[in-house]
Amino acid sequence: ILLRDMPWVSFSDPFKLILSEINKITDLASLHEYVEQYRDTDPVRDIVIDKILATEEYTLAQRQAELELSARWLGQFLPPPAAEDGLRYIEVNGQKILLSALEIHPELEKTVFVGGRSASIEGAEATRAVLYLGQDFYEAIDENNPNRSANLKSLMDNLVDRETGRLKMPERAPETETKTEPPPAQKRLQDALGEEAAQRYTEALERHSAASSAEQTDMPVRPALDNNSARAATQAYIDTLTVPSTENAESKANFESLNTRISELESRYLNMTNGDLLAEIEKTRADFAKNPSSQELTNRAVALEREAYWRQTIDARWTDANKRNEVIPLTRRFRPGVVDLNDMETALKTMTVDDYIMQKADGGNPRDILNGFRLNNRQTLGILVQNAKLVLDAPCGEGKTIILQMAAVLKNWAGQKAVIATSHTGLAQDGLKDVNEMLKFFQLMQPNFKAGYIDFHSPDKVDVVRDSSLIYLTFETFGFQKIQDRAATLSGGKRVFTDLNNLHLFVDEGDLPTTKQSLTPMQLTVTPGKHSDLKKTFCLEIDKIAADMQKNPELYGLQKIDGKLIIAHSATWSAFVNNDLPKLLENAKLTTKVLQPYNRKAGGNGQHLISTEEFRFLAECQLAQSLMVNADIHKLGLDYTIGDHGKSIHILNTYTDEANIGSKYMAEFSYEFFGGLDGAVAAREMHRLVLDPTTKQEKPSLTDNKNLFLHSAEAAESMLVR
């Protein structure tokens, strides 16, 4: 993208040939005829041809072809990654750049480089180089820079051999050269921790880093320290601290009590007339704008959101003028025959509405006995978590989508625009559709509320961002738009995100940029198109299997010890996976419900197809996670290996004292990426065992709140930019 309009770019044959010939073609039919004769003659050409044939607009096809070739051309610039003390780096103009300082997630790399195919290491390095060279390039061509010509010539001399017209490799800096500035990664550590603490951490990292370089594979993977080295380095640094901070853990421990307060407020709002509730919303919104950091106002806001949303889904016209004096009684909120009025009035004198609903659900889904849609306690807790800039993770079906939308309203009340960035176009457009279906509710909570969607090529994206309270987009769009906005700043053009201080970014499906592909079931959500429904079906069906395994383990050849199911480091688990799991997947018809429709959609988009073997591996990952989340099982180690692939899945263990911070987050990614070292320290503190005064038993300082996980991540919203 950065190099597309550079007139001095000289492609070598056959890249230059195919581009020049494509440019001469004026209609799509001729384009098809031309590219068919060159199919399979060259790997790069084949990639370009596939992209063009899948495109209905010739102008877009041409632009995509240029993009593919630009990335391939730029890929020649970087030398192979080297390694030092287990840290992979590239050397550019004599400066060592840690790959972790330039990394972006594999889906972004694939979109840029090969349009959905498995990208090579070269493609991954090319994408990093685009980001690295971007700032130098724009500084070099800045028209307001008096040294523009000299800077551009210098940049060209570093990149291109004038005699051959080809890129040249940067020369290694002399060994005797001294650097006054630390490398970028070290400087970020110094900025975050202070110079002395950063040095202690670096020394600990060097002592515990892996001895050999990470192996290169056909799929670009995030180079990282192995798990044990990452944890050991983190622990070594923690040990150098005088007093580990407990502020984050203590604040998170308050969430459960805050939820209790929200339930108390809701009990008061339940009996309000429609008119009084509307007046309460207006008053709270005005108060919140003056003091958005007030916990009491936040509690009131969340309780009002829950009550207003419930009324909206029971009676879409409850805000009409002729209904201002009406109340929606509790009896109308339950389905016919579920509650008795006298029994309910007596019960609510001694218990909360939440407790009463759960009592009437009798172990079932509360939604089955209620009219309308009511946010449950875990979802209101999730809104508090998101509002506090923490990372929220919960299993499929727990309501993460609506949690983000409700948290966005609070950001609007605080005077900020809310942006929700997610993994693919289909998920972003589905989110926008959900909001627009409940638009009356959102406009009730935030007057003049408007939601919009943009992609990188949207012609009206400036207007959409300016006029919208909530904007949906993809990771790719946000990342590239940030680059383009930087260019606009230098050239005097229009920026899309004009005021970053007035913008709050929520990251949906945030584990995708931080997990290795094909390692978790998240692969089911990474391709364009509507795959979220397939993933939900997949997760729910696997959850049913997990529930039955917990209830009847003997039917699956498994066993319990002290009432806890054993699934790790067990020969019986391997036997179950090899013998019983394929039959269970067949009985659940997951091949026809999920795998086949997924592959049909993925094939149409030129995406990777999942084999039967891979699908079984994904099912095993999801099943292990579902058991960990929903069942009372024995402690799992971080090195739990599943399947015949020799890969490991790292599952949240609520009873561990290790610096593991996620159910689906790989330890070596998350401790670096989400909040860096601070995230690991806070996560370790969060899972520190404390003595429960009631049971006299040890338990984590913060429980998992039944399927809802909280992770420290003050820097989560900036992860893509980093």
Protein Blocks (a to p, Z undefined) as FASTA:
>chain_A
ZZmmmmkbccddfklmmmmmmmmpcbfklmmmmmmmmgokafklmmmmmmmmmpcbfklm
mmmmmmmmmmmmmmmmpccdddeehiacddeehiacdfklmgccfklmmmmmnoopacdf
klmmmmmmmmmmmmmmmmmmmmklmklmmmmmmmmmmmpcfknopacddddddfklccfb
dcfklmmmmmmnojklmmmmmmmmmmmmcfbdcdddfbdcdddddfklmmmmmmmmmmmp
mbdcfklmmmmmmmmmmmmmmmmmmmmmmmpcfklmmmmmmmmmmmmmmmmmbmklmmmm
mmmmmmmmmmmmmmmmlmpmklmmpccdfklmpcehkacfklmmmmmmmbcfklmmmmmn
nopafklmpgcjdddfklmmmmmmmmnopacdddehilpmmmmmmmmmmmmmnopacddd
dfbfklmmmmmmmmmmmmmmmmmmmghiacddddfklmklmmmmmmpmbdcddfklmmmm
mmmmmmmmmnopacfblblmlcccddehklmmmccehkbmklmmmpgcjfklmmmmmmmm
mmmmmmmmmmmmmlnopaceehiacfehpfklmmmmmmmmmmmmmmnommmmmmmmmmmm
mmmnopacddfklmmmmmmmmmmmmmmmmmccddddfklcehjkopacddddfkbcbfcf
bfklcfklmmmmnopjmlmmmmmmmmpccddfklopacdfbdghnoiacdddfklmmmmm
ZZ
